Amino acid sequence: MTAPTFHGLLKADASAPRKMDLRLDGDVLHGGIDGAHVEATVARGTADGEVVLRVGDRRVRAHVVRDGARWLVAVEGAVFQVARVDHVDAADAGGSSDPFAASPMTGVVTKVHVRPGDAVGKGAPLFAVEAMKMEYVVKAERDVAVVEVKKAAGARVAVGEVVVTFAE
Amino acid sequence: MGGLSAVAGLPFRTVLVANRGEIAVRVIRTLRRLGLRSVAVWSDADRGARHVLEADVAVRIGPPPPRDSYLCVAAVVEAARRTGAQAVHPGYGFLSERHDFAKACEDAGLVFVGPPASVLEGSNDKLAVKAKVAAAGVPVIPGPLGAVGEGEPALRAAAAQTGYPLLLKAIGGGGGRGMRVVARPDDLVGAAESARREAGGAFGDARLYAEALVRPARHVEVQILADATGAVRVVGDRDCSVQRRHQKVLEEAPAPDLSEATRRTLHRAAVDAARALGYRNAGTVEFLVDAAGRPSFLEVNRRLQVEHPVTEAVFGLDLVEWQLRVAAGEALPPEGTWVARGHAVEARVCAEDPSRGFLPASGPIARLVTPEGPGVRVDAGWKDAGEVPSEYDSLLMKVVAHGETREAALARLDRALADTAVLGVPTNVAFLRRVVADPDFRGVRLSTDFLDGRLDALTAPPEATADVLLAVAAADLLGVGRRSGAGAGPVATGGPAYDPWRTLAGFRLADEEVP
């Protein structure tokens, strides 16, 4: 039986994707990350998403939740979003080319600063959302022309919900 | 009426907990230990919340907005009546310091587990409290003991008494709202206008008072318990200097590196303040301690504090039990009954994103792992998984570590935070670990402006190491943490910015998936 392998690009948060070429022989995970040799012993993998590795003399304990080709991983109290990627898109850097502005959190829209047809300069406020006693002002990440305002002041919004759309 | 509690000998059997989240879970734990029946209340946002599942009885009190549920006096009192509760524990926040709630409980024949309504009502006006405790000999921050009058001349007159920099504070307020630092005379009028506006909106009382700004200063507070016989006991002190926008981040007991003279002054002042207010039940007297070790009174918190577990760890007592006993009319044990041992530190784990200005987060938690081990206590509002509603505060859990020394407690706290995992909403755990590791924090160079100027370094997103990628590869190869039926093919990264918090609705509990 051939040993299971893991090949491909993994991208953690905003860092550059890294090329993974690993195989699991028994409990030894070994191979390369961006060509550099790595080796770890898998000490534990539990159904509820815990993985314990020995890397050299270190113990690495991770908690993992997976959705398709994406993972959320907690290691030493820090959480990372890791995804398999097959290509790297320049637009991925910050989403500033999106033809919309979305709410960064679930809450209530407290102010809308723009109207359809407005030309808005980079950095100008678009709208404000409030949740848990905190107000967050969403600003234009580039010069944009407003096409539609989908939420009025007082409306509830979910995280990621589009509030203002722009001309492409 | 229900008869005596088997364990505690208390004159009530059933206690309603008028709160949610970690504090409700924590109060229910004590009720259970004492053999008392617990009643939880819940809003529609908390239907499946941990406090609801752990109580013996749970009652819906309304829709998610706090004013329609956890802040609704009538709904909470009705829930107590319907469930046969004989006492109400208010926790902190929400209705805990509201005299009208305490009064409504008293009128309904319920024991309010906190100060009597009359004490709460008599201490709502912060400036009146300051004047009362000053008259009792408690050191207070310099400033006029009258409200700042309307108009510029009155403002200038008040400022002349404090000097610059000064602090404008809301008479009806707290939590930093209606509070402004005024560095220069030019800023005085504008600051007063905006403080009045904010105070009026938040508290329905736009009146302000002025104090000298004490800075640098440590925030040191004294835990007290007071009974109906007039006995007041000090249960040690805490340092809560590490704050961000008046919200405490780390708290510890005892306050480290205080001279015995300063500590004695603080404890005596706390007792004097409690006596001056006719205080009863558990309370906290907060002080600022300046660079020369001189304390001055800040305010009295008339409830159980978020950070009470550090005191419990050091003194080996249960403050909620003593709140219940005092509320039931029991006398406090003699002075010297509780003896401090070692040091304890608490970290507040919140659903917020430090790298985005501590933006509060809500939504599903796919997995929550709490630390355990000797000397570690976790008070959490969630277990394993759940949902963080957007309507309430962002505190998920408190991680508390106790050790023989401060260094030992901090080492345990750091390990405990490293063993904490919250997947699904961003948290401040990595930020907390950096604060705990900070050399000035380690060296007790503490002041309330500790975090100013360090936030960039403390909040930078951590870099994913090779360990993180190895763990992902291992999880993939072992089939760990996987959603069933989901393909593992590559995903494109163009288009809308990848945001797992937006798509987490797709996640389910890992342990549902793996055979």
Interface residues (C-beta under 8 A of the other chain):
Chain A: P4 T5 F6 G8 L9 L10 K11 A12 D13 A14 S15 R18 M20 L22 L24 L29 I33 A36 V38 A40 V42 G45 T46 A47 D48 G49 E50 V51 L53 V55 R58 V60 R61 A62 H63 V64 V65 R66 D67 G68 A69 R70 W71 L72 V73 A74 V75 E76 G77 A78 V79 F80 Q81 V82 A83 R84 V85 D86 H87 V88 D89 A91 D92 G94 G95 D98 F100 A102 P104 M105 T106 G107 A131 M132 K133 M134 Y136 V159 G160
Chain B: R356 G357 F358 L359 P360 A361 S362 G363 A366 R367 V369 S390 E391 Y392 D393 S394 L417 A418 D419 T420 A421 V422 L423 G424 P426 T427 V429 A430 L432 R433 P461 P462 E463 A464 T465 A466 D467 V468 L469 L470 A471 V472 A473 A474 A475 D476 L477 L478 V480 G481 R482 R483 A486 G487 A488 G489 P490 V491 A492 T493 G494 G495 P496 A497 Y498 D499 P500 W501 R502 T503 L504 G506 F507 A510 D511 V514
